[in-house]
Amino acid sequence: MLIEMNDVSLIQNQKRIIQHLNWKVEDGQHWAILGLNGAGKTTLLNLVCGYLFPTKGTMKVLGKEFGKYPLQDLRKEIGWVSNSLLEKMKYHDESTGLQIVLSGKFASIGLYDTPTDADVEKASKIMDQVGVQKLRNQPCRNMSQGEKQRILIGRAFMASPKILILDEPCAGLDFLSKEQLLKTIEQMAAHNRTTLIYVTHHIDEILPVFSHTLLLKEGNVFSEGMTENQLTSDKMSQFSATAVHISKENNRYALKLPDDNV
Ligand SMILES: Nc1ncnc2c1ncn2[C@@H]1O[C@H](COP(=O)(O)OP(=O)(O)OP(=O)(O)O)[C@@H](O)[C@H]1O
């Protein structure tokens, strides 16, 4: 079991942000977390990475109970690609694609340590998988946002994490860059043993590789389980308190609102 949360609640500033949450992630699964703004997605990720502690309930991540194991060691096994990481790339404008990917081994963003030949070989292989070999010697300042996202995903794989959190990776990407990034994510899932947790507001980003989906609402699990049982018109209408229609074509989900609900 990779993540095990039992009746977890989190209260901050007198506000109950997470309420009686139960969630289990097993080896070999890939999860999507879908929630509207303010549902508690970021808070849930902060709990998983040990940046926040449950007020009530118990949780284990990678089999380790919180408070009984050094968090530093645990965090090395969890990658987190987020917008704030993308922001930090601004301070490494001169670093090349290869340097950024390599730096994942040392949990830094720029490269301050000397990599071995084996590290460079591993980084090169990852860059092939992520489709960014052409950015090997290109400084970050010349990269598009979509290219930076793929470089950051490559950087995360450099540490061979057991869990990789992809926190709204398609936010701000144009439709072509988004499709390219989704393809990259699918490929990485096929080539690595890392469990992916993909956080999003949009159901069209939930690719077939995400076997399981958690619908998070008001800090609670609205529903969870096999993706095809979550992304149905009935369930999504209840979830969003709006009549919505879900369709699936070429293995991709789409959501449509009736005209009078817009
Ligand atoms: N420290 C805090 N004190 C009080 N309330 C907080 C605190 N941190 C978050 N919240 C509230 O908890 C709720 C969940 O926030 P969170 O950022 O986890 O949601 P989210 O699902 O990630 O949202 P978004 O999709 O908009 O990024 C929000 O209503 C937020 O205002």
The ligand as an ORCA input file, in Angstrom:
! r2SCAN-3c Opt
* xyz 0 1
  N      -4.302     27.806      6.278
  C      -5.602     27.844      5.968
  N      -6.488     28.385      6.836
  C      -7.811     28.425      6.530
  N      -8.341     27.959      5.384
  C      -7.504     27.424      4.489
  C      -6.102     27.322      4.720
  N      -5.530     26.721      3.643
  C      -6.545     26.449      2.775
  N      -7.722     26.871      3.283
  C      -9.053     26.735      2.655
  O      -9.289     25.358      2.459
  C      -9.993     25.109      1.238
  C      -9.224     24.131      0.384
  O      -8.049     24.767     -0.143
  P      -7.079     24.051     -1.209
  O      -6.065     25.050     -1.613
  O      -6.595     22.766     -0.658
  O      -8.107     23.766     -2.402
  P      -7.818     23.293     -3.923
  O      -8.778     22.186     -4.202
  O      -6.380     22.980     -4.100
  O      -8.228     24.586     -4.726
  P      -7.790     25.129     -6.190
  O      -8.329     24.140     -7.178
  O      -8.485     26.420     -6.283
  O      -6.299     25.225     -6.206
  C     -10.196     26.485      0.597
  O     -11.493     26.939      0.917
  C      -9.147     27.356      1.274
  O      -9.549     28.694      1.341
*
